[in-house]
């Protein structure tokens, strides 16, 4: 699996686990939404600065975005949504 594929897989998984939209991530990370879409499809090769911005916004390490996908265990706990992504009333 290439780094680009790993990033795409991990980013999609984390967004799904934390219930965060591409638009919300775009706002918090200050990364163009179109670029996030391209990263998710594996058609973009983002720089390290972009990977760091995404990781920081998601509350994970850049290593977590670039590492091999984890082995999913049945009954594993879900990751909670960071407060910067929750809607303010």
Gaussian input, Z-matrix of N, CA and C with variables (Angstrom, degrees):
# hf/3-21g

backbone

0 1
 N
 C     1     B1
 C     2     B2     1     A1
 N     3     B3     2     A2     1     D1
 C     4     B4     3     A3     2     D2
 C     5     B5     4     A4     3     D3
 N     6     B6     5     A5     4     D4
 C     7     B7     6     A6     5     D5
 C     8     B8     7     A7     6     D6
 N     9     B9     8     A8     7     D7
 C    10    B10     9     A9     8     D8
 C    11    B11    10    A10     9     D9
 N    12    B12    11    A11    10    D10
 C    13    B13    12    A12    11    D11
 C    14    B14    13    A13    12    D12
 N    15    B15    14    A14    13    D13
 C    16    B16    15    A15    14    D14
 C    17    B17    16    A16    15    D15
 N    18    B18    17    A17    16    D16
 C    19    B19    18    A18    17    D17
 C    20    B20    19    A19    18    D18
 N    21    B21    20    A20    19    D19
 C    22    B22    21    A21    20    D20
 C    23    B23    22    A22    21    D21
 N    24    B24    23    A23    22    D22
 C    25    B25    24    A24    23    D23
 C    26    B26    25    A25    24    D24
 N    27    B27    26    A26    25    D25
 C    28    B28    27    A27    26    D26
 C    29    B29    28    A28    27    D27
 N    30    B30    29    A29    28    D28
 C    31    B31    30    A30    29    D29
 C    32    B32    31    A31    30    D30
 N    33    B33    32    A32    31    D31
 C    34    B34    33    A33    32    D32
 C    35    B35    34    A34    33    D33
 N    36    B36    35    A35    34    D34
 C    37    B37    36    A36    35    D35
 C    38    B38    37    A37    36    D36
 N    39    B39    38    A38    37    D37
 C    40    B40    39    A39    38    D38
 C    41    B41    40    A40    39    D39
 N    42    B42    41    A41    40    D40
 C    43    B43    42    A42    41    D41
 C    44    B44    43    A43    42    D42
 N    45    B45    44    A44    43    D43
 C    46    B46    45    A45    44    D44
 C    47    B47    46    A46    45    D45
 N    48    B48    47    A47    46    D46
 C    49    B49    48    A48    47    D47
 C    50    B50    49    A49    48    D48
 N    51    B51    50    A50    49    D49
 C    52    B52    51    A51    50    D50
 C    53    B53    52    A52    51    D51
 N    54    B54    53    A53    52    D52
 C    55    B55    54    A54    53    D53
 C    56    B56    55    A55    54    D54
 N    57    B57    56    A56    55    D55
 C    58    B58    57    A57    56    D56
 C    59    B59    58    A58    57    D57
 N    60    B60    59    A59    58    D58
 C    61    B61    60    A60    59    D59
 C    62    B62    61    A61    60    D60
 N    63    B63    62    A62    61    D61
 C    64    B64    63    A63    62    D62
 C    65    B65    64    A64    63    D63
 N    66    B66    65    A65    64    D64
 C    67    B67    66    A66    65    D65
 C    68    B68    67    A67    66    D66
 N    69    B69    68    A68    67    D67
 C    70    B70    69    A69    68    D68
 C    71    B71    70    A70    69    D69
 N    72    B72    71    A71    70    D70
 C    73    B73    72    A72    71    D71
 C    74    B74    73    A73    72    D72
 N    75    B75    74    A74    73    D73
 C    76    B76    75    A75    74    D74
 C    77    B77    76    A76    75    D75
 N    78    B78    77    A77    76    D76
 C    79    B79    78    A78    77    D77
 C    80    B80    79    A79    78    D78
 N    81    B81    80    A80    79    D79
 C    82    B82    81    A81    80    D80
 C    83    B83    82    A82    81    D81
 N    84    B84    83    A83    82    D82
 C    85    B85    84    A84    83    D83
 C    86    B86    85    A85    84    D84
 N    87    B87    86    A86    85    D85
 C    88    B88    87    A87    86    D86
 C    89    B89    88    A88    87    D87
 N    90    B90    89    A89    88    D88
 C    91    B91    90    A90    89    D89
 C    92    B92    91    A91    90    D90
 N    93    B93    92    A92    91    D91
 C    94    B94    93    A93    92    D92
 C    95    B95    94    A94    93    D93
 N    96    B96    95    A95    94    D94
 C    97    B97    96    A96    95    D95
 C    98    B98    97    A97    96    D96
 N    99    B99    98    A98    97    D97
 C   100   B100    99    A99    98    D98
 C   101   B101   100   A100    99    D99
 N   102   B102   101   A101   100   D100
 C   103   B103   102   A102   101   D101
 C   104   B104   103   A103   102   D102
 N   105   B105   104   A104   103   D103
 C   106   B106   105   A105   104   D104
 C   107   B107   106   A106   105   D105
 N   108   B108   107   A107   106   D106
 C   109   B109   108   A108   107   D107
 C   110   B110   109   A109   108   D108
 N   111   B111   110   A110   109   D109
 C   112   B112   111   A111   110   D110
 C   113   B113   112   A112   111   D111
 N   114   B114   113   A113   112   D112
 C   115   B115   114   A114   113   D113
 C   116   B116   115   A115   114   D114
 N   117   B117   116   A116   115   D115
 C   118   B118   117   A117   116   D116
 C   119   B119   118   A118   117   D117
 N   120   B120   119   A119   118   D118
 C   121   B121   120   A120   119   D119
 C   122   B122   121   A121   120   D120
 N   123   B123   122   A122   121   D121
 C   124   B124   123   A123   122   D122
 C   125   B125   124   A124   123   D123
 N   126   B126   125   A125   124   D124
 C   127   B127   126   A126   125   D125
 C   128   B128   127   A127   126   D126
 N   129   B129   128   A128   127   D127
 C   130   B130   129   A129   128   D128
 C   131   B131   130   A130   129   D129
 N   132   B132   131   A131   130   D130
 C   133   B133   132   A132   131   D131
 C   134   B134   133   A133   132   D132
 N   135   B135   134   A134   133   D133
 C   136   B136   135   A135   134   D134
 C   137   B137   136   A136   135   D135
 N   138   B138   137   A137   136   D136
 C   139   B139   138   A138   137   D137
 C   140   B140   139   A139   138   D138
 N   141   B141   140   A140   139   D139
 C   142   B142   141   A141   140   D140
 C   143   B143   142   A142   141   D141
 N   144   B144   143   A143   142   D142
 C   145   B145   144   A144   143   D143
 C   146   B146   145   A145   144   D144
 N   147   B147   146   A146   145   D145
 C   148   B148   147   A147   146   D146
 C   149   B149   148   A148   147   D147
 N   150   B150   149   A149   148   D148
 C   151   B151   150   A150   149   D149
 C   152   B152   151   A151   150   D150
 N   153   B153   152   A152   151   D151
 C   154   B154   153   A153   152   D152
 C   155   B155   154   A154   153   D153
 N   156   B156   155   A155   154   D154
 C   157   B157   156   A156   155   D155
 C   158   B158   157   A157   156   D156
 N   159   B159   158   A158   157   D157
 C   160   B160   159   A159   158   D158
 C   161   B161   160   A160   159   D159
 N   162   B162   161   A161   160   D160
 C   163   B163   162   A162   161   D161
 C   164   B164   163   A163   162   D162
 N   165   B165   164   A164   163   D163
 C   166   B166   165   A165   164   D164
 C   167   B167   166   A166   165   D165
 N   168   B168   167   A167   166   D166
 C   169   B169   168   A168   167   D167
 C   170   B170   169   A169   168   D168
 N   171   B171   170   A170   169   D169
 C   172   B172   171   A171   170   D170
 C   173   B173   172   A172   171   D171
 N   174   B174   173   A173   172   D172
 C   175   B175   174   A174   173   D173
 C   176   B176   175   A175   174   D174
 N   177   B177   176   A176   175   D175
 C   178   B178   177   A177   176   D176
 C   179   B179   178   A178   177   D177
 N   180   B180   179   A179   178   D178
 C   181   B181   180   A180   179   D179
 C   182   B182   181   A181   180   D180
 N   183   B183   182   A182   181   D181
 C   184   B184   183   A183   182   D182
 C   185   B185   184   A184   183   D183
 N   186   B186   185   A185   184   D184
 C   187   B187   186   A186   185   D185
 C   188   B188   187   A187   186   D186
 N   189   B189   188   A188   187   D187
 C   190   B190   189   A189   188   D188
 C   191   B191   190   A190   189   D189
 N   192   B192   191   A191   190   D190
 C   193   B193   192   A192   191   D191
 C   194   B194   193   A193   192   D192
 N   195   B195   194   A194   193   D193
 C   196   B196   195   A195   194   D194
 C   197   B197   196   A196   195   D195
 N   198   B198   197   A197   196   D196
 C   199   B199   198   A198   197   D197
 C   200   B200   199   A199   198   D198
 N   201   B201   200   A200   199   D199
 C   202   B202   201   A201   200   D200
 C   203   B203   202   A202   201   D201
 N   204   B204   203   A203   202   D202
 C   205   B205   204   A204   203   D203
 C   206   B206   205   A205   204   D204
 N   207   B207   206   A206   205   D205
 C   208   B208   207   A207   206   D206
 C   209   B209   208   A208   207   D207
 N   210   B210   209   A209   208   D208
 C   211   B211   210   A210   209   D209
 C   212   B212   211   A211   210   D210
 N   213   B213   212   A212   211   D211
 C   214   B214   213   A213   212   D212
 C   215   B215   214   A214   213   D213
 N   216   B216   215   A215   214   D214
 C   217   B217   216   A216   215   D215
 C   218   B218   217   A217   216   D216
 N   219   B219   218   A218   217   D217
 C   220   B220   219   A219   218   D218
 C   221   B221   220   A220   219   D219
 N   222   B222   221   A221   220   D220
 C   223   B223   222   A222   221   D221
 C   224   B224   223   A223   222   D222
 N   225   B225   224   A224   223   D223
 C   226   B226   225   A225   224   D224
 C   227   B227   226   A226   225   D225
 N   228   B228   227   A227   226   D226
 C   229   B229   228   A228   227   D227
 C   230   B230   229   A229   228   D228
 N   231   B231   230   A230   229   D229
 C   232   B232   231   A231   230   D230
 C   233   B233   232   A232   231   D231
 N   234   B234   233   A233   232   D232
 C   235   B235   234   A234   233   D233
 C   236   B236   235   A235   234   D234
 N   237   B237   236   A236   235   D235
 C   238   B238   237   A237   236   D236
 C   239   B239   238   A238   237   D237
 N   240   B240   239   A239   238   D238
 C   241   B241   240   A240   239   D239
 C   242   B242   241   A241   240   D240
 N   243   B243   242   A242   241   D241
 C   244   B244   243   A243   242   D242
 C   245   B245   244   A244   243   D243
 N   246   B246   245   A245   244   D244
 C   247   B247   246   A246   245   D245
 C   248   B248   247   A247   246   D246
 N   249   B249   248   A248   247   D247
 C   250   B250   249   A249   248   D248
 C   251   B251   250   A250   249   D249
 N   252   B252   251   A251   250   D250
 C   253   B253   252   A252   251   D251
 C   254   B254   253   A253   252   D252
 N   255   B255   254   A254   253   D253
 C   256   B256   255   A255   254   D254
 C   257   B257   256   A256   255   D255
 N   258   B258   257   A257   256   D256
 C   259   B259   258   A258   257   D257
 C   260   B260   259   A259   258   D258
 N   261   B261   260   A260   259   D259
 C   262   B262   261   A261   260   D260
 C   263   B263   262   A262   261   D261
 N   264   B264   263   A263   262   D262
 C   265   B265   264   A264   263   D263
 C   266   B266   265   A265   264   D264

   B1=1.4552
   B2=1.5351
   B3=1.3234
   B4=1.4625
   B5=1.5292
   B6=1.3204
   B7=1.4713
   B8=1.5144
   B9=1.3296
   B10=1.4593
   B11=1.5310
   B12=1.3284
   B13=1.4622
   B14=1.5266
   B15=1.3207
   B16=1.4653
   B17=1.5256
   B18=1.3359
   B19=1.4561
   B20=1.5250
   B21=1.3155
   B22=1.4569
   B23=1.5272
   B24=1.3245
   B25=1.4662
   B26=1.5257
   B27=1.3253
   B28=1.4711
   B29=1.5197
   B30=1.3270
   B31=1.4590
   B32=1.5275
   B33=1.3252
   B34=1.4677
   B35=1.5272
   B36=1.3272
   B37=1.4702
   B38=1.5230
   B39=1.3228
   B40=1.4642
   B41=1.5244
   B42=1.3350
   B43=1.4692
   B44=1.5276
   B45=1.3306
   B46=1.4691
   B47=1.5383
   B48=1.3340
   B49=1.4634
   B50=1.5188
   B51=1.3317
   B52=1.4630
   B53=1.5188
   B54=1.3367
   B55=1.4653
   B56=1.5392
   B57=1.3286
   B58=1.4694
   B59=1.5236
   B60=1.3170
   B61=1.4606
   B62=1.5307
   B63=1.3218
   B64=1.4632
   B65=1.5241
   B66=1.3243
   B67=1.4678
   B68=1.5240
   B69=1.3280
   B70=1.4688
   B71=1.5197
   B72=1.3302
   B73=1.4601
   B74=1.5237
   B75=1.3138
   B76=1.4546
   B77=1.5262
   B78=1.3416
   B79=1.4757
   B80=1.5224
   B81=1.3188
   B82=1.4691
   B83=1.5242
   B84=1.3319
   B85=1.4686
   B86=1.5187
   B87=1.3400
   B88=1.4630
   B89=1.5341
   B90=1.3482
   B91=1.4599
   B92=1.5267
   B93=1.3210
   B94=1.4584
   B95=1.5247
   B96=1.3318
   B97=1.4532
   B98=1.5259
   B99=1.3181
   B100=1.4653
   B101=1.5206
   B102=1.3297
   B103=1.4568
   B104=1.5238
   B105=1.3215
   B106=1.4682
   B107=1.5280
   B108=1.3255
   B109=1.4650
   B110=1.5198
   B111=1.3189
   B112=1.4696
   B113=1.5227
   B114=1.3321
   B115=1.4624
   B116=1.5288
   B117=1.3303
   B118=1.4671
   B119=1.5246
   B120=1.3259
   B121=1.4696
   B122=1.5234
   B123=1.3256
   B124=1.4584
   B125=1.5137
   B126=1.3386
   B127=1.4629
   B128=1.5231
   B129=1.3366
   B130=1.4667
   B131=1.5219
   B132=1.2973
   B133=1.4580
   B134=1.5311
   B135=1.3496
   B136=1.4594
   B137=1.5252
   B138=1.3237
   B139=1.4541
   B140=1.5210
   B141=1.3086
   B142=1.4657
   B143=1.5216
   B144=1.3262
   B145=1.4662
   B146=1.5273
   B147=1.3214
   B148=1.4693
   B149=1.5201
   B150=1.3268
   B151=1.4718
   B152=1.5277
   B153=1.3130
   B154=1.4679
   B155=1.5242
   B156=1.3266
   B157=1.4681
   B158=1.5244
   B159=1.3286
   B160=1.4611
   B161=1.5273
   B162=1.3233
   B163=1.4673
   B164=1.5226
   B165=1.3159
   B166=1.4541
   B167=1.5299
   B168=1.3097
   B169=1.4631
   B170=1.5262
   B171=1.3253
   B172=1.4649
   B173=1.5260
   B174=1.3295
   B175=1.4632
   B176=1.5153
   B177=1.3386
   B178=1.4625
   B179=1.5236
   B180=1.3188
   B181=1.4583
   B182=1.5247
   B183=1.3206
   B184=1.4634
   B185=1.5223
   B186=1.3187
   B187=1.4573
   B188=1.5247
   B189=1.3253
   B190=1.4648
   B191=1.5320
   B192=1.3284
   B193=1.4642
   B194=1.5268
   B195=1.3259
   B196=1.4606
   B197=1.5245
   B198=1.3273
   B199=1.4598
   B200=1.5234
   B201=1.3228
   B202=1.4539
   B203=1.5205
   B204=1.3279
   B205=1.4693
   B206=1.5207
   B207=1.3303
   B208=1.4647
   B209=1.5224
   B210=1.3094
   B211=1.4543
   B212=1.5121
   B213=1.3081
   B214=1.4737
   B215=1.5213
   B216=1.3164
   B217=1.4597
   B218=1.5204
   B219=1.3220
   B220=1.4650
   B221=1.5271
   B222=1.3078
   B223=1.4555
   B224=1.5133
   B225=1.3317
   B226=1.4650
   B227=1.5255
   B228=1.3120
   B229=1.4708
   B230=1.5189
   B231=1.3250
   B232=1.4637
   B233=1.5182
   B234=1.3134
   B235=1.4588
   B236=1.5262
   B237=1.3261
   B238=1.4615
   B239=1.5240
   B240=1.3060
   B241=1.4579
   B242=1.5288
   B243=1.3478
   B244=1.4709
   B245=1.5254
   B246=1.3220
   B247=1.4691
   B248=1.5179
   B249=1.3432
   B250=1.4633
   B251=1.5219
   B252=1.3505
   B253=1.4598
   B254=1.5226
   B255=1.3070
   B256=1.4578
   B257=1.5202
   B258=1.3001
   B259=1.4601
   B260=1.5205
   B261=1.2977
   B262=1.4627
   B263=1.5045
   B264=1.3210
   B265=1.4621
   B266=1.4993
   A1=108.15
   A2=117.06
   A3=121.23
   A4=110.48
   A5=115.94
   A6=120.31
   A7=111.12
   A8=116.76
   A9=121.08
   A10=110.52
   A11=116.82
   A12=121.36
   A13=111.45
   A14=115.58
   A15=120.10
   A16=110.44
   A17=116.23
   A18=120.28
   A19=110.38
   A20=116.74
   A21=121.48
   A22=110.93
   A23=116.37
   A24=121.34
   A25=111.42
   A26=116.25
   A27=120.47
   A28=112.18
   A29=117.02
   A30=119.91
   A31=110.11
   A32=117.33
   A33=120.83
   A34=110.66
   A35=116.65
   A36=120.76
   A37=111.62
   A38=116.98
   A39=120.54
   A40=110.84
   A41=116.97
   A42=119.68
   A43=110.52
   A44=116.17
   A45=120.83
   A46=110.92
   A47=116.92
   A48=121.31
   A49=112.39
   A50=115.75
   A51=120.05
   A52=112.40
   A53=115.89
   A54=121.84
   A55=111.46
   A56=114.82
   A57=121.90
   A58=108.35
   A59=116.99
   A60=121.06
   A61=110.58
   A62=115.33
   A63=120.30
   A64=110.34
   A65=116.46
   A66=120.56
   A67=110.98
   A68=116.78
   A69=120.01
   A70=110.39
   A71=116.98
   A72=120.51
   A73=110.12
   A74=116.97
   A75=121.83
   A76=111.41
   A77=115.54
   A78=120.06
   A79=111.73
   A80=116.71
   A81=120.20
   A82=111.78
   A83=117.28
   A84=121.04
   A85=113.01
   A86=117.15
   A87=122.02
   A88=110.58
   A89=114.15
   A90=122.52
   A91=106.45
   A92=117.03
   A93=121.57
   A94=110.88
   A95=116.15
   A96=121.06
   A97=111.47
   A98=116.69
   A99=120.57
   A100=112.10
   A101=116.33
   A102=120.52
   A103=110.16
   A104=117.14
   A105=120.18
   A106=109.78
   A107=116.49
   A108=120.22
   A109=112.32
   A110=116.32
   A111=120.47
   A112=111.62
   A113=117.05
   A114=120.17
   A115=109.15
   A116=116.09
   A117=120.45
   A118=112.48
   A119=117.67
   A120=120.31
   A121=111.73
   A122=117.07
   A123=121.04
   A124=113.50
   A125=117.47
   A126=119.81
   A127=113.62
   A128=117.29
   A129=120.61
   A130=109.15
   A131=114.63
   A132=121.40
   A133=107.02
   A134=118.16
   A135=120.64
   A136=112.58
   A137=114.42
   A138=120.09
   A139=111.64
   A140=115.54
   A141=120.46
   A142=112.21
   A143=117.11
   A144=120.29
   A145=110.40
   A146=116.71
   A147=120.89
   A148=110.64
   A149=116.80
   A150=120.71
   A151=109.87
   A152=117.47
   A153=121.34
   A154=111.16
   A155=117.97
   A156=121.14
   A157=110.78
   A158=116.54
   A159=120.85
   A160=110.88
   A161=115.58
   A162=120.35
   A163=110.72
   A164=117.09
   A165=120.93
   A166=110.60
   A167=117.43
   A168=121.05
   A169=111.54
   A170=116.18
   A171=120.91
   A172=113.08
   A173=116.59
   A174=120.20
   A175=112.94
   A176=116.34
   A177=121.42
   A178=108.28
   A179=116.51
   A180=119.75
   A181=109.84
   A182=115.77
   A183=119.99
   A184=109.03
   A185=116.92
   A186=121.47
   A187=110.87
   A188=116.95
   A189=120.87
   A190=110.89
   A191=116.99
   A192=120.21
   A193=112.21
   A194=116.95
   A195=120.62
   A196=113.97
   A197=117.86
   A198=120.87
   A199=111.64
   A200=115.22
   A201=120.22
   A202=109.45
   A203=117.65
   A204=120.37
   A205=111.18
   A206=116.29
   A207=119.36
   A208=110.73
   A209=114.84
   A210=119.93
   A211=106.79
   A212=116.67
   A213=122.01
   A214=109.28
   A215=115.26
   A216=120.92
   A217=109.58
   A218=117.20
   A219=119.24
   A220=110.76
   A221=116.50
   A222=121.20
   A223=114.50
   A224=117.54
   A225=120.13
   A226=109.77
   A227=115.81
   A228=121.10
   A229=110.55
   A230=115.78
   A231=121.37
   A232=109.80
   A233=115.49
   A234=121.84
   A235=108.02
   A236=116.78
   A237=119.31
   A238=111.29
   A239=115.88
   A240=123.99
   A241=109.62
   A242=118.37
   A243=120.41
   A244=110.86
   A245=116.17
   A246=120.00
   A247=113.27
   A248=120.28
   A249=120.05
   A250=111.59
   A251=118.01
   A252=121.10
   A253=112.81
   A254=118.04
   A255=119.52
   A256=109.53
   A257=115.09
   A258=119.35
   A259=110.29
   A260=114.18
   A261=119.27
   A262=108.59
   A263=115.74
   A264=120.43
   A265=111.65
   D1=129.29
   D2=-179.08
   D3=-76.27
   D4=162.03
   D5=177.01
   D6=-59.19
   D7=-38.67
   D8=179.18
   D9=-62.04
   D10=-42.39
   D11=177.90
   D12=-66.72
   D13=-40.72
   D14=178.96
   D15=-62.61
   D16=-44.21
   D17=178.91
   D18=-61.95
   D19=-45.64
   D20=179.49
   D21=-59.12
   D22=-49.44
   D23=-179.40
   D24=-61.62
   D25=-49.28
   D26=-176.49
   D27=-66.19
   D28=-40.76
   D29=179.24
   D30=-63.32
   D31=-45.87
   D32=179.27
   D33=-61.79
   D34=-42.59
   D35=-179.60
   D36=-63.53
   D37=-44.65
   D38=-178.66
   D39=-67.60
   D40=-41.31
   D41=176.85
   D42=-59.72
   D43=-42.88
   D44=179.85
   D45=-66.49
   D46=-46.12
   D47=-178.76
   D48=-62.25
   D49=-37.45
   D50=-177.61
   D51=-94.39
   D52=0.31
   D53=178.90
   D54=55.25
   D55=51.05
   D56=-178.56
   D57=-114.92
   D58=133.74
   D59=178.98
   D60=-83.21
   D61=162.08
   D62=175.65
   D63=-61.53
   D64=-39.27
   D65=-179.38
   D66=-63.92
   D67=-42.76
   D68=179.64
   D69=-65.27
   D70=-42.94
   D71=178.06
   D72=-62.33
   D73=-40.92
   D74=179.13
   D75=-57.42
   D76=-45.50
   D77=-179.87
   D78=-65.06
   D79=-48.54
   D80=-174.97
   D81=-69.92
   D82=-39.67
   D83=-177.51
   D84=-85.24
   D85=-11.97
   D86=-175.79
   D87=58.09
   D88=48.09
   D89=177.83
   D90=-125.49
   D91=136.59
   D92=-178.53
   D93=-55.84
   D94=134.36
   D95=-178.03
   D96=-62.01
   D97=-36.07
   D98=177.40
   D99=-61.29
   D100=-38.54
   D101=178.04
   D102=-66.18
   D103=-40.45
   D104=178.12
   D105=-60.78
   D106=-43.05
   D107=176.92
   D108=-59.82
   D109=-41.89
   D110=179.02
   D111=-67.84
   D112=-36.06
   D113=176.54
   D114=-63.89
   D115=-42.21
   D116=-178.61
   D117=-65.70
   D118=-29.45
   D119=178.08
   D120=-89.73
   D121=-6.40
   D122=179.63
   D123=81.15
   D124=13.46
   D125=-178.61
   D126=-96.75
   D127=-1.32
   D128=177.85
   D129=-117.83
   D130=151.07
   D131=177.18
   D132=-120.89
   D133=83.61
   D134=-174.10
   D135=-70.47
   D136=154.23
   D137=176.77
   D138=-76.71
   D139=169.91
   D140=-178.99
   D141=-62.33
   D142=-35.50
   D143=179.23
   D144=-61.21
   D145=-41.35
   D146=178.86
   D147=-66.37
   D148=-43.78
   D149=178.23
   D150=-60.14
   D151=-42.04
   D152=178.66
   D153=-64.21
   D154=-41.60
   D155=178.16
   D156=-61.58
   D157=-44.68
   D158=179.80
   D159=-63.38
   D160=-45.03
   D161=-179.36
   D162=-61.94
   D163=-46.00
   D164=-179.04
   D165=-62.68
   D166=-43.29
   D167=179.82
   D168=-63.60
   D169=-34.66
   D170=-178.77
   D171=-85.24
   D172=-9.93
   D173=-179.83
   D174=74.93
   D175=30.64
   D176=177.49
   D177=-128.41
   D178=169.71
   D179=176.75
   D180=-83.37
   D181=155.75
   D182=175.43
   D183=-60.89
   D184=-33.02
   D185=177.95
   D186=-59.90
   D187=-38.21
   D188=179.77
   D189=-65.07
   D190=-34.25
   D191=177.94
   D192=-71.98
   D193=-28.72
   D194=-174.41
   D195=-102.74
   D196=-5.51
   D197=-175.75
   D198=-80.57
   D199=166.01
   D200=175.37
   D201=-61.59
   D202=146.13
   D203=179.87
   D204=-58.86
   D205=141.44
   D206=179.51
   D207=-73.04
   D208=157.95
   D209=174.39
   D210=-81.97
   D211=123.06
   D212=-176.59
   D213=-79.81
   D214=126.25
   D215=177.31
   D216=-103.49
   D217=136.51
   D218=177.56
   D219=-57.21
   D220=137.56
   D221=178.01
   D222=79.59
   D223=9.45
   D224=179.87
   D225=-66.28
   D226=144.47
   D227=-178.81
   D228=-69.63
   D229=145.41
   D230=175.89
   D231=-80.34
   D232=155.73
   D233=178.02
   D234=-88.77
   D235=135.38
   D236=-178.79
   D237=-80.22
   D238=155.94
   D239=-177.75
   D240=-78.28
   D241=127.69
   D242=176.89
   D243=-61.30
   D244=147.26
   D245=-173.78
   D246=-63.72
   D247=-25.26
   D248=-179.43
   D249=-68.39
   D250=-14.83
   D251=178.60
   D252=-98.32
   D253=-4.24
   D254=179.71
   D255=-81.49
   D256=145.50
   D257=179.86
   D258=-71.97
   D259=135.74
   D260=177.56
   D261=-95.62
   D262=135.66
   D263=-177.91
   D264=-94.32

